[in-house]
Amino acid sequence: MEIMQVTGSLVCTYRVGGLDHCNLRVLRNAKGKVSVAVDPVGAAPGNWVFTASGSAARLACPVPTVFTDLTIAGIIDCWEPDG
């Protein structure tokens, strides 16, 4: 798992079948790397979230057949990021 910040939404008109009806979010980690994640929890820009990656990312989705390797698993309510 990794803590990341939501920087925005990603809108795609055409997707593979395994991503139908999934919200996509753009995330940035502490080192500035940008990633795209499936968002089953409804995170908003600015939210800090923790993510599941790899094969566990599919299991964090309501439908475990979703085509993803990064999923937002929860929104962090209280956390002070280090420098």
MDAnalysis code that builds the backbone (N, CA, C; Angstrom):
import MDAnalysis as mda
import numpy as np

u = mda.Universe.empty(249, n_residues=83, atom_resindex=np.repeat(np.arange(83), 3), trajectory=True)
u.add_TopologyAttr("name", ["N", "CA", "C"] * 83)
u.add_TopologyAttr("resid", np.arange(1, 84))
u.add_TopologyAttr("resname", ["MET", "GLU", "ILE", "MET", "GLN", "VAL", "THR", "GLY", "SER", "LEU", "VAL", "CYS", "THR", "TYR", "ARG", "VAL", "GLY", "GLY", "LEU", "ASP", "HIS", "CYS", "ASN", "LEU", "ARG", "VAL", "LEU", "ARG", "ASN", "ALA", "LYS", "GLY", "LYS", "VAL", "SER", "VAL", "ALA", "VAL", "ASP", "PRO", "VAL", "GLY", "ALA", "ALA", "PRO", "GLY", "ASN", "TRP", "VAL", "PHE", "THR", "ALA", "SER", "GLY", "SER", "ALA", "ALA", "ARG", "LEU", "ALA", "CYS", "PRO", "VAL", "PRO", "THR", "VAL", "PHE", "THR", "ASP", "LEU", "THR", "ILE", "ALA", "GLY", "ILE", "ILE", "ASP", "CYS", "TRP", "GLU", "PRO", "ASP", "GLY"])
u.atoms.positions = np.array([
    [0.847, -1.186, 0.000],
    [0.000, 0.000, 0.000],
    [0.884, 1.238, 0.000],
    [0.361, 2.280, -0.571],
    [1.088, 3.540, -0.640],
    [0.111, 4.681, -0.390],
    [0.584, 5.741, 0.260],
    [-0.218, 6.942, 0.474],
    [0.044, 7.887, -0.688],
    [-1.049, 8.375, -1.296],
    [-0.941, 9.270, -2.445],
    [-1.995, 10.365, -2.328],
    [-1.832, 11.433, -3.129],
    [-2.815, 12.515, -3.130],
    [-3.514, 12.558, -4.489],
    [-4.838, 12.729, -4.441],
    [-5.620, 12.843, -5.663],
    [-5.399, 14.228, -6.241],
    [-5.018, 14.296, -7.516],
    [-4.811, 15.596, -8.160],
    [-5.910, 15.924, -9.156],
    [-6.705, 14.939, -9.539],
    [-7.790, 15.202, -10.474],
    [-8.448, 13.924, -10.960],
    [-9.424, 14.117, -11.847],
    [-10.128, 12.993, -12.460],
    [-9.599, 12.793, -13.865],
    [-9.787, 11.588, -14.371],
    [-9.393, 11.262, -15.734],
    [-10.642, 10.783, -16.455],
    [-10.970, 11.409, -17.570],
    [-12.155, 11.041, -18.329],
    [-11.705, 10.371, -19.623],
    [-12.190, 9.158, -19.843],
    [-11.879, 8.397, -21.051],
    [-13.175, 7.997, -21.727],
    [-13.332, 8.347, -22.992],
    [-14.526, 7.984, -23.731],
    [-14.513, 6.507, -24.093],
    [-13.358, 6.002, -24.509],
    [-13.237, 4.604, -24.901],
    [-12.351, 3.883, -23.902],
    [-12.815, 2.729, -23.411],
    [-12.076, 1.940, -22.422],
    [-12.220, 0.464, -22.765],
    [-11.316, -0.332, -22.245],
    [-11.475, -1.778, -22.369],
    [-12.680, -2.192, -21.534],
    [-13.282, -3.304, -21.886],
    [-14.498, -3.758, -21.219],
    [-14.383, -3.893, -19.717],
    [-13.212, -4.258, -19.216],
    [-13.021, -4.440, -17.782],
    [-13.008, -3.151, -16.978],
    [-13.045, -2.002, -17.652],
    [-13.062, -0.717, -16.937],
    [-14.390, 0.023, -17.066],
    [-15.398, -0.630, -17.617],
    [-16.699, 0.025, -17.745],
    [-17.202, 0.514, -16.391],
    [-17.710, 1.727, -16.365],
    [-18.353, 2.318, -15.181],
    [-17.412, 2.520, -13.992],
    [-16.110, 2.516, -14.199],
    [-15.162, 2.772, -13.107],
    [-14.713, 4.227, -13.156],
    [-14.735, 4.900, -12.006],
    [-14.167, 6.245, -11.930],
    [-12.657, 6.129, -11.911],
    [-11.990, 7.027, -12.615],
    [-10.532, 7.042, -12.658],
    [-10.025, 8.335, -12.048],
    [-8.974, 8.258, -11.242],
    [-8.380, 9.428, -10.604],
    [-6.881, 9.486, -10.919],
    [-6.387, 10.708, -11.035],
    [-4.952, 10.939, -11.200],
    [-4.383, 11.146, -9.808],
    [-3.333, 10.402, -9.481],
    [-2.706, 10.460, -8.161],
    [-1.253, 10.860, -8.284],
    [-0.742, 11.481, -7.220],
    [0.680, 11.838, -7.156],
    [1.225, 11.298, -5.840],
    [2.374, 10.611, -5.921],
    [2.979, 10.105, -4.682],
    [3.916, 11.157, -4.093],
    [4.543, 10.851, -2.979],
    [5.397, 11.808, -2.273],
    [6.603, 12.244, -3.096],
    [7.036, 11.419, -4.036],
    [8.184, 11.752, -4.890],
    [7.766, 12.474, -6.163],
    [6.458, 12.708, -6.335],
    [5.966, 13.438, -7.496],
    [5.557, 12.580, -8.680],
    [5.665, 11.261, -8.566],
    [5.280, 10.375, -9.659],
    [3.766, 10.392, -9.822],
    [3.306, 10.522, -11.058],
    [1.880, 10.571, -11.365],
    [1.416, 9.186, -11.814],
    [0.258, 8.754, -11.286],
    [-0.339, 7.460, -11.631],
    [-1.831, 7.631, -11.812],
    [-2.449, 6.648, -12.443],
    [-3.899, 6.612, -12.597],
    [-4.416, 5.409, -11.827],
    [-5.504, 5.606, -11.072],
    [-6.072, 4.536, -10.262],
    [-7.581, 4.458, -10.446],
    [-8.117, 3.264, -10.290],
    [-9.561, 3.071, -10.215],
    [-10.013, 3.564, -8.839],
    [-11.164, 4.249, -8.798],
    [-11.642, 4.841, -7.550],
    [-13.049, 4.346, -7.184],
    [-13.142, 3.269, -6.408],
    [-14.456, 2.791, -5.984],
    [-15.002, 3.505, -4.747],
    [-14.205, 4.406, -4.133],
    [-14.626, 5.040, -2.874],
    [-15.065, 6.496, -3.028],
    [-14.877, 7.108, -4.187],
    [-15.344, 8.478, -4.407],
    [-14.421, 9.552, -3.878],
    [-13.121, 9.399, -4.048],
    [-12.155, 10.405, -3.594],
    [-12.242, 11.665, -4.457],
    [-11.981, 12.807, -3.843],
    [-12.026, 14.098, -4.529],
    [-10.613, 14.668, -4.648],
    [-10.398, 15.575, -5.607],
    [-9.091, 16.221, -5.706],
    [-8.691, 16.842, -4.374],
    [-7.442, 16.628, -3.993],
    [-6.917, 17.129, -2.731],
    [-6.931, 16.088, -1.627],
    [-7.789, 15.063, -1.748],
    [-7.838, 14.001, -0.737],
    [-6.538, 13.206, -0.720],
    [-6.120, 12.835, 0.472],
    [-5.035, 11.868, 0.632],
    [-5.692, 10.499, 0.722],
    [-5.145, 9.535, 0.014],
    [-5.727, 8.206, -0.047],
    [-4.638, 7.152, 0.148],
    [-5.065, 5.930, 0.481],
    [-4.113, 4.830, 0.434],
    [-4.570, 3.885, -0.671],
    [-3.590, 3.285, -1.322],
    [-3.863, 2.498, -2.513],
    [-3.458, 1.046, -2.342],
    [-4.104, 0.197, -3.108],
    [-3.710, -1.199, -3.237],
    [-3.169, -1.352, -4.652],
    [-2.086, -2.095, -4.801],
    [-1.497, -2.256, -6.131],
    [-1.288, -3.729, -6.451],
    [-0.928, -3.981, -7.691],
    [-0.713, -5.345, -8.135],
    [-2.017, -6.127, -8.158],
    [-1.930, -7.425, -7.925],
    [-3.137, -8.266, -7.973],
    [-4.128, -7.898, -6.868],
    [-3.667, -7.329, -5.755],
    [-4.567, -6.911, -4.676],
    [-5.467, -5.756, -5.107],
    [-5.056, -4.992, -6.121],
    [-5.853, -3.858, -6.585],
    [-7.207, -4.307, -7.112],
    [-7.256, -5.432, -7.794],
    [-8.536, -5.953, -8.297],
    [-9.452, -6.342, -7.147],
    [-8.864, -6.907, -6.101],
    [-9.662, -7.365, -4.961],
    [-10.221, -6.202, -4.144],
    [-9.634, -5.019, -4.279],
    [-10.123, -3.839, -3.562],
    [-11.338, -3.221, -4.256],
    [-11.670, -3.693, -5.441],
    [-12.827, -3.194, -6.190],
    [-14.068, -4.013, -5.847],
    [-15.240, -3.395, -5.958],
    [-16.468, -4.149, -5.699],
    [-16.610, -5.376, -6.620],
    [-16.132, -5.249, -7.852],
    [-16.157, -6.361, -8.809],
    [-14.699, -6.756, -9.058],
    [-14.256, -7.906, -8.551],
    [-12.833, -8.258, -8.625],
    [-12.322, -8.621, -10.014],
    [-13.139, -8.466, -11.047],
    [-12.663, -8.706, -12.409],
    [-12.263, -7.406, -13.112],
    [-12.301, -6.276, -12.393],
    [-11.919, -4.984, -12.971],
    [-10.464, -5.049, -13.417],
    [-10.197, -4.487, -14.572],
    [-8.867, -4.495, -15.162],
    [-8.051, -3.333, -14.566],
    [-7.330, -3.596, -13.471],
    [-6.549, -2.541, -12.819],
    [-5.362, -3.122, -12.074],
    [-4.331, -2.304, -11.908],
    [-3.228, -2.688, -11.027],
    [-2.983, -1.615, -9.967],
    [-3.903, -0.617, -9.884],
    [-3.840, 0.397, -8.831],
    [-5.265, 0.839, -8.502],
    [-5.655, 0.667, -7.250],
    [-7.002, 1.011, -6.794],
    [-6.922, 1.817, -5.509],
    [-7.747, 2.866, -5.418],
    [-7.863, 3.613, -4.173],
    [-8.664, 2.747, -3.205],
    [-8.048, 2.388, -2.086],
    [-8.686, 1.498, -1.116],
    [-9.354, 2.262, 0.018],
    [-8.996, 3.535, 0.220],
    [-9.620, 4.326, 1.272],
    [-9.170, 5.767, 1.239],
    [-10.019, 6.638, 1.777],
    [-9.702, 8.068, 1.904],
    [-9.202, 8.296, 3.325],
    [-8.074, 8.966, 3.458],
    [-7.470, 9.214, 4.769],
    [-8.131, 10.438, 5.388],
    [-8.695, 10.287, 6.586],
    [-9.369, 11.382, 7.282],
    [-8.400, 12.298, 8.008],
    [-7.348, 11.740, 8.578],
    [-6.423, 12.540, 9.367],
    [-5.009, 12.024, 9.176],
    [-4.148, 12.870, 8.619],
    [-2.755, 12.480, 8.402],
    [-1.960, 13.732, 8.082],
    [-0.805, 13.870, 8.692],
    [0.102, 14.993, 8.439],
    [1.279, 14.477, 7.640],
    [1.360, 14.805, 6.340],
    [2.485, 14.300, 5.548],
    [3.824, 14.861, 6.037],
    [4.859, 14.017, 5.993],
    [6.211, 14.448, 6.378],
    [6.774, 15.336, 5.276],
    [7.624, 16.295, 5.656],
    [8.342, 17.182, 4.780],
    [8.363, 16.774, 3.387],
])
